[in-house]
Amino acid sequence: MKKSVYILILLLFGGIIAKSQNTYTLKQAQDFATQNSVKVKQALLDQESMNKQTWQTTAIGLPQVNAEVGFQNFLDVPTQVIPASAFQPNAPDDMYIPVQFGTEFNSTAGISISQLIFDGRYFVGLKAKKSLKEFTSKGVIKSKKEIAESVTAAYYTVLVAKESLNSLNASLEKTERLVDDTRKLVTNGFIESTELDQLELTLLNIKNSVSQLIRQESNAKTLLKYEMGLDLKTEIEVTESLETILNGVNPEQMLTTSFDPNQHIDFQLATTQLKLDGLNRKSEFAGYLPTIGAFFQHQQQAFRGEFNFFEDKPWYPSTIWGVNVNIPITKSGGQWAAVSKARIAEEKSANNLKLLEDGLKLQLSTAKSNFASAKETLDLQRKSLEVAEKLQENTLIKFQERVVSSLELTQIQNQYLQTQGSYVKAMFDLLNAKLQLDKILNNY
């Protein structure tokens, strides 16, 4: 008995845990997405790849050490011919003696070290390393912001579908009760059956709308799961509502918040790109400068008539060191063209940065205007909904008192449902306007 109770408690507790893991506030959904989204993971991989690339560039200027071991087996030792007169003065001039030079087995072991002393492009590349890391790290930040924005938009869509469904379900319950009451009146002969037919038609229309909203809510949740990086088969629930989120919005604060372009991630990326283009111009200009490198090489060679390299027999050393200087003289205008091209790219980046700053200011002005307009529309729709709800209640009472017909009641109900839909849409529009304004103000 105790064991059964214990198992039941575990099952209930496990169910609560499983349920809690599948319910998300907006902040929890955003945090989950930034940790699990494939887009963010790709940006992190790009960052890691860039870190490896910068080290690869750094390593070029560090000592390069190579070891080499070689073995040769001459199956036929190379043969040369020399005039026979070299050994026999009386030999004819056209007589030659074949002579083999070398040994059947040769082996070489050596080590070489090279060191870059000066390369203008290399030193510019070292300066660019910091900017490259900054660019990729900001790319990760941008990816996280973008996925947070996408999740927010998807979350709002779910809330709108859920709010619309809740409102329509409430109307459905009222209409069902009204149909039941009307059916009793028809049965008892107090009203005509056409009144019931009109209400049943309204009921069917509401049920059809409910079915459509259920599918819309399911599709919205699927989109949210996709943006979050969840398995699409996972069941999830959102724990917030449009009202709770809107209650946390401070319109005055959002409309008066100061804007600094330097804090916007796109402006930061464009600024870093301008730095990189400037460094690229310097790198191309460094192509006019000489490059200097030093080297050291040591070899040991052995020549054997038989394979006995591991015996105590002589190896012959060869050691050399030196400095190489490569001085560019002319590339037939190719280097000048490369420098000019890099300068043009830098100027274009500077222009893009100015265009972006002006564009962000324009977007801010538009976003604030849209937000203020959406706030006014929501306030008006809220008042309209209150009037429509009051009108519906009064008409319902009149219908029950048989002062108005079911057709008039249906018209008032449809008007109420339309007003209710407009109210929900106004909430959604305000949240979308807030989303765009938050994006410009760098609130993600």
N, C-alpha and C positions, 0 to 999 in steps of 0.2 A: 504494500500500500504506500509506504513512504517513498519507495523507489518510483512508483507511478507518479506521485505528486511532484517529485523532484524533476522527473522528465518533463512533466507538463509545464513546470515553472521555467525550465530551460528553453522549451519550445516557445513559450510566450515571450520570454525575455529576448530570445534570438529573433523572433518576429519583430519586436520593437526596434532592435538594433538594425535589422535589415531595412525596416521602414525608414528609420532616421537617416540611414546612409543614402536613401533615394529621395530625400526631401532637401530642397535647396532654397536658401534666400538668394537674393540677387548677388550679394557679395560672395557667398559661398560658391555660386555658379561661376563667377568671374575668376575666383582663386583656383578653382578646380581646372578651369580651361587653360589658365596660364601655366599650369603645371603639366597638363596632359595633352594639350593641343599639338597636333603634328606640325602646324605652322611655326609654333614656338620652338619645337624640337629641331626643325630645319634651320631656324635662325641660330640656335645654339651650336649646331654642327658647323654652320658657316663661320661662326666665331672661332670655334676650335680649329677649323681648317686654316683660318687666317693666322692664328697664333703659330701654327706649325710653319706656315709659309714665311712669316717674319723671322722665325729662327733659322729657316733655311737660308734666307738672305744674309742674316748675321754671320752664319757659319762660313760664308764665302771669304770673309776677311780674316778668318782664324787659320792657324797652320794646317796645311793639308799634308798628311803623311800617307805614303803608299809603300808597300813591300812587294817585291817581285822575285819569283823563283822560276828559273827556266831550265829545261833539260833538252838536249839534242842528241839523237843517235843517227849518225851518218851511215846509212847502209852502204853507200858508195862514197868514199871520201873524195871530195872534188879534186879533179886532175887538171894540172896546167902543163903546158909544153914550153920548153925553153930551147934556144939554139944549142945544138950539140957542141958547137965551137966554144961554148963557155967552159966545157970540161975537156974537150979534145981540140986543140987549136988547128989540127989538120983536117978536121971534119968538114964536109961540104957545107956551104952556106944555107942550103935548103934542107938540111937535116936537123930534126928536132927530137928532143928526148922528153917523154912524158914523166911528170913528177907529181906526186900527191903531197899536198900541204895540209896540215891539220891532223886532228885525231878523230877516232871513231866516236868517242863519247865526250861531250862538252856539257858543262853545267854552270849556271849563273845564279847568284843570290845577291839581292841588293835592296837598298832602302832609299827613298827620295823624300825630301821635305820641301814644300814651297810655301811662301808667305807673301801675301799681298801687302805692299808698302803704301801705295797711293793709287786710288781710283776715285775720281770725283763722283761718279755715279753711285759707287758703293756708299760713300759717306752721306750723300743725299738720301739714299735708301734707308740708312740708319735713322735719319731724322724723320723719314716718313713712317717708320715703324709705329711710333706712338699714335700718329693720326689714323693709321690703318686699324689699330686696335680700338681706337675711339669710335671709328666708323662702324665696325662690326658690333661693338657693344651697344651702340645706339640702335643698330638694326634689330637687336634682340628686344630692346625697350619698345621700339616701334611695333614689333610683332605682338608683344604682350598687350600694348595699348589697342591695337587693331582687333585682337581676339576678344578683349574685354568689351570693346564697343559692339562687336558682332553678337556676343553673348547677351549684352544688355538689350539690343534691339530684338533679339529672338525671345528673350524673357518677357519683354513688354508685349510681344505678339501673343504669347501664351496667356498673359494676364488679361488681355483684351478679349480673347476667345472665352476664357473662363468667366469673366465678368458678364459678357453678353449671354453666355449659357445660363448663368445663375439667374439673371434678370428674366430671361425667356422662360426658364423653368417655373419661376414664381408666377408669371402670367399664365403659364400652362395649367398650374394647379388651380388658380382662380377660375379659369375658363372651364376646367373639368367640373368644378363644383357648381358653376353656373349652369352647365349643360345638364347635370344631374337634377338640379332644382327645377329647371325648365321642363325636363322630361316628365317630372311628377305633375307639373301643372297641366301639361298636354294630356297626360293620362286621365287626369280628373276633369278635363274639359274646360279648364279656365282660360287657356289660350290656344291659338291655332298651331298646327304642326309646322307651318312655315317658319314660325319664330324659332322653333327648335332646329329646323334644317339650317337656318342662317348661322346659328351658334355652332352647330356641329361642323359646318364648313370652316368657320373661323378656327375651331379647335384643330382640324386637320392641317390647316395652313401653319399653325403654331408648331404642331408636331413635326411637320416637314422642316421648318426652320431650325428646330432643336436638333434634328438628325444632321443637318448640314453643319451646325455649329460644333457638334460632337466630332465630326470629321475634321473640321478646321482646327479644333483644339489638339487633336491627335497629330495633325500635320505640323502644327506649331511646336509641339513637344519634340517631334522628330528633328525639326530644324535646330532646336535648342540643344538636343543631345549631340547632334553633328558638330555644332560650334564648340561645345564643351569637350569634345573628344571622347564621348561615352559610346559604348556599344548601343546601336540603334534599337536593339531588342530590350534594353534595360527600361524598366518602368520607373518614371520619376514624377515627382509632384513639386510644384512651386508653393512656397509658404507665404508669400507676400501677396498683396492685392494692389490694384490701381490706386485705391484711396490711401492706403498706408504710404505708398511711395510718394504720392502727390502731397500728402501732409508733411513730408520731409523736405519739400521744395520751398526755398525762400526766393520768391521772384525778385524782390528788391535787391537782394544780395547778388543774384546772378546778373541782373541788368546793370549793376554799378561796379562789378569786379573789374579791376584794371587789367590791361592786357600787355604782356611783354613778349614780343616775337621770339626773343632769345630763349624763352622757356618752352617753346613749341618744338616737338621732336623733329618735325619736317624742316624747320629752320635750322636746327642744330645739325642735322644731316647735311643740309645744303652748305652750311658754313664749313663743315669738315671736308666736304667735297672740294670746296674752293681752296682749302689748304693743300689738299692732295694734288690738285691741278697746278698750284704754284710750285710745289716740290717737283712735280713731273717736268715743268718747264726748266727748273734748275738742273734736273738730271740730264735733260737733253743738251743743255748748254755745256754741261761738264764733259760731253763727248768731244769737245775741242781740246780738252786737257790730256796730257800724257798719262799713261798708266805705268806703274813701277812695281816690279815683283822680284823677290829674291828666291834662290833655290839652292839646295844642297843635295848631292847624290853620292852614294858610296856603293860599290859593287865588289864582289869576290867572284873570280872565275877559275874554273878548274878544267883541265884538258887531260883526258885519259885515253889510253889505248884499250882499256877494258873497264868494266863497270866496278870501280873500287873507290867511289867518292867518300865513303865513310872511313877510309883508312887514313893514317897519318901521312898524308902527302900534300904537297904545297897547293895553296889557292893563291891566286894573283889578284891583289887589290887594285881598284881604280876609284879615285875620289875626286870630286869636282864640286865647286860652288860658284855662284855667279849672280849677276843682277841683270834683269831684262827691262828695258825701257822701250815702251811702244809710243811713238810720237805720231799722232795723226797729222797728215799734211793736207790732203784734200779728199773729199768724197763727192766731188763734182756737184756741190750744192745740196747734197742729200741731208747733211747735218743741219744746214741752215734751214731747210724746209721742215725738218723735224722740230727745231726750236720754234719756228714760226707757227707750226701747227699746235704745239703745246701752249704757246702764248694765246692763240685764238681760243683754245679750249678753256683757258683760265679766264679770259674775258667773258666768254659765254656763261661760265659758272657764276661770275660776279653779277652779270645781268639777270640770271635766273634767281639769284638770291634776292635781288631788289624786287623782281616780279613776285616772288613768293611772299616777301614781306607785305607788299601792297595787296596781294591777293588774300592774305590772312586777315588784314585789316578790313577788307571788303566783306569777307566771309563772316567776320565778327559782327559787323554792322547789320548784315542780312540776318544772321542767326538771332541777334538781339531783337530785331524787328519781328521776326517770325515767332519768337518766344512770347513777346508782349501781345501780339495778335492772337496767338493760341490761348493765352491766359484770359484775354477778354472774351474770346469765343466760349471758353469753358464756363466762365461766370454766367454768360447769357444762357447757355444751354442748361445750366443747373437750375436757373430760374424757370426756364421753359419746361423743364421736367417736373418741377414742383406744380406748375399750373396744369400741365397735362395730367398728372396723377390726381390732382384735386378734381379736375373735370371728369376723369374716368370714374372716380368714386361717386360723385354726384349723379352721373348718368346711370351707374349701376343701381343706385337706390331708386331712381326714377323708373328704371326698367322693372325692378322688383315690385314697384307700386303700379306697374303697367301704364305709366305716363308716356314713355317712349317705346319705340319698337326695337326689336333685336337688330334690325338694320342700322338704326341710329347708334345703338350700343356698339355694334361692330365697327362702325366708322370711327367712333371715339377711341375704341381699343386700338385700332390700327394707327391712329394718330399718336396715341401714347407710346406704342411700340416703336414707331419711327422716331419720336422725340427721345426715347430711351436709347435707341441706337445712335442717334446724333450726339447724345451726351457721352456715351462710351467712346465714340470716335473722337470727340473733342478732348477727352482725357488722353487718349492715345496720341493725338496730334501734339498735345502739350508735352508729353513725355519724349516724343521724337524731337521736338524743338529743343527740349532740354538736352537731349543726347548730342545734338549738333553743336549746341552752345558749349557743353562740357568738353567736346572734342577740341574746339578752338581754344578754350581756356586752359587746356592741358590738365583737366581734372581726372584723367584716367592714368 
